[in-house]
Amino acid sequence: MIKLRDVRKRFGAMVILDGVTLDVQDGETLALLGPSGTGKSVLLKHIIGLIRPDSGEIDVDGLNVPTLDRKALARLRRTIGYVFQNGALFDSDNVFENIRMGLTDPDEFGDAAYARERVAECLRLVNLPEATMTKMPAELSGGMRKRVGISRAIAGKPKYVLYDEPTSGLDPVNSDIIDGLIRRLNDELGVTGIMVTHDVRGAFRTADRIALLTGGRVVAQGPPDEFRDSTTPEVRAFLERDFDLAPLETGMPE
């Protein structure tokens, strides 16, 4: 379980997080929505220990992340997969080597037979053929690069997966594919996911719970139907500005 309590962070005079309190239950997928520049990606980096808060607590499975030393933080990161916004593939390495980087156990990484088997399995989980492992990133479409990035994130069999804008820059068809993969990974692997996204439709399709981060705080959260019907002014303003509510009144399309 992930718990954040009164997390605050500023960069110079700019307040990014102003008392964020949020729980993420084991096995659920949480979509974190909010306007651009409100600190959604910064919050993910706090969870994995890439950024330390100015104050507040970040607890992952009973560990207070900001207080961990380098070795303890490395052990924690073995349980967390991270999907970067642009895929962040190494252009000089083929798909196999890119996904192999996700094997956080040194023995597994060094076992060539295991690594090949695991890479093939991860490609299967994101609906890519095994032959994809020999391709270079430049040979992949945008949607394929995103899926390879997800494969790398799950290669080490993490308990948690953090998705930073997993569908940004994709057309609606590929966005739907990625949304379906995230939902399936939750169902098949039992991973706990936090998905930072601007894709409101995707959030409603994919998440068990939705939270809105604005003004440095989580101002509302709840299951998709409850979130959609929220009377919180910030939620109404966000949805009405960025999303046509009308189709939701009769349910989301499959």
N, C-alpha and C positions, 0 to 999 in steps of 0.2 A: 504494500500500500504506500502511496505517496501522499505526504501531508505538507502543506505550506501554511505557515502561520505568520501573518503580519510582515510579509517580505517587502523590504524597501530597497530601492536602488536608484541612485542618481548618477549622471555623468556630468560633472561640472554643475552648472546651474539648472540643468534639465532633469526633472524628476521623471523617471521611467516607470518604476513600480512604487506605489504609494500605499502599501499595506495590503498586499495580496494574501488572501486566505482561501485555500482550496484543498479538497481531498479528491484523490483518484482511487477508486476501489479496485481491488484485484479482479482481473478478468474483464473489465469494462473498457470501452473506447470512448474517450472524452474528446469532443471537438471544441477547440478554443477559438472563438471568433473575436473580432474587434477591428476598428479602423486601422489603417496603416500607421505605423509609428507608435503604436500603443504599448509595445514591449512584449508581444507574444513570443517572438523568437528569443528574446532576451530571457524570458521566463524558462524556456526549454534549456537554455545554456546554464541557468542556475541549477536546474535539477540534475544535470550531469556533471556539475562542478567545474564548468569552464569559466563561469563568472561567479564571484562571491557576492552575497548581498551586503548592503551596508548594515542592515539589521534584520531580525526575524529568523525563523527556523524553517529548514528544508529537511524533511525526514523521509528517507526511502528505506522501507523495511527495518525501521528502528534505528537507522544510522543518521546522525545529524551531518548532512553533507558538507556544510561549510567548515566543520571542525576536523574533517578527515585528513590524515597525512597522505603523502603521495602513494604509498603502497596500498593503503586502505581504499583510496579513491580509485586506484587501478582495478582492485578487486570488484568494487561496486560497478565500475563501467563495463565489466564483463557481463553483467546482467542487463545491460541497457543497449539496445540498438538505436542508431540515429540515422534518419533519412534526411539528407540535406536537400535544400530547396532545388538546386540545379543538378542533383545527382552526385556531383563532386567526384566523378570518376577520374582515375589517373589515365591521362590520354596516352601515355607511353606504355601502358600495360594492357594486355588483352582482358577480356571479360573474366576468364578464369582467375587471373591474378588479382583483379579488382575484388571479386567476391571472396577470394581466399583471405584477403586482408581482414575480413570480418570474423575470422576464426581467432577468437581471443585466447584460446588455450594454446600455449606454445607447442605442446606435444601434438595436438591435432593439426596445427599449422605445418609442422615439420613432417607429418605423415602424408606422403604424396598420394597414396591410395585412398586414404580417408578423405583428404582434401578434395580429390576429384569426385568422389562419391557424394560428398556433402554439397559441393558446388552444383552438381547435376540435380540433386534433390531440391536445392533452393531455386534453381531455374524452373523446375517443374512446378513448384509452388506458386510462381508468378506467371505461369503459362508461357514459358519460353522453352524452345527445344534445346536439348543438350548441346547441339552443334553451335549454339550461340557462344559457348565459352571460348571458342577460338577467334572470335571477332574482336576487332579493336573498337573503342568507343566511337571513333569517327564514322564507323560503318553502321551505327545504330540510329534509329529514329528517336525523336524526343521521348515518345512513350516508352520505347524499349530501354532508353537510358534510365528513366525513372524506375522501371521494373528491376533493372540490374542493381540500382541503388537500394531498392527494398531487399533484394536477394542478399546483398552484402550485410544489411542491417540485421537480418535474421540468421545469418550463417552460424553465429556463435550460440544459437538457441537461447536468446535473451528472454527474460521474464517481461521486460518492458521494451516498447518501441516508441520512439519519439519521431513524429513526422513533421517536418518543417515545410509547409506549403507543398504537399506531394503532388498536387495537380496544376500548379501554376505553369502557365505557358502552353498548356495542352488544349487541344480541341475538345469539344463535348464528348465525342466518342471515346477518346483515350482517357478523359477525365472519369467517365463512367467505369472504364476498365480498372483504373487505379482504385476508385471507390470500392468496387466489388472485391478487389484483392485485399484491401484493408479489412473489410468485413469478414472475408473468408479466413484470413490469418487469425483474426480474433476467435472465430468459431473453431477452426481446426487445431490451432496451436495453443490456444488459451492465453495468448499474450495480452498484456495490458497496454493500451495505446493512448497517447495524447497526440492529437492531430491539430496543428496550427494551420488554419486555412482561411482564405477569403471566399471560398466556394460554399455559399450558404446552402445551395441545393445538395451538394455533396455531403455537407455536415448533417443535414436532416436524413439523408439516405443511409449514412454510415454509422453515426455515433449512437451510443446508448444514452449519452447525456451531453448537453451543450452548455457552455459557459461563455459569457460575454465579458471581455476585458476592455475597459475604457476608462480614461482618466486615471490610469494607474491602479485601478481596483477591479476585482470581479464583482460586477453589479447585479448579475443574475445568473442562475444555473438551474438546470432541470432536464428531464426527458424531453425529446423533441416536441411532442405535442404540448407539453406544459410550457416550454420555452416559447413556442409559436404564439400561444395564447396569453403570454405574460402581459401585464399592464404596466410593468416598469417602464418609465418614459424613455430611458436609454435604449431598451430593447425595441420599443415601438419605432423610435427614430432610426435605429440601425437597420431594422428589417424593411421599413418603408422606403428608406433611401437606397439601399443596396439590393433589394429583393422584392419582386412582385409577389405579394402575399396571396393573391387570388387563387393560383393553382393549388395552394396548400389547403384550402378550405375543404376540398374534396379528397385530400390525400395525395401523397407523393406518387409520381409515376414509378413503375417498376423498372 
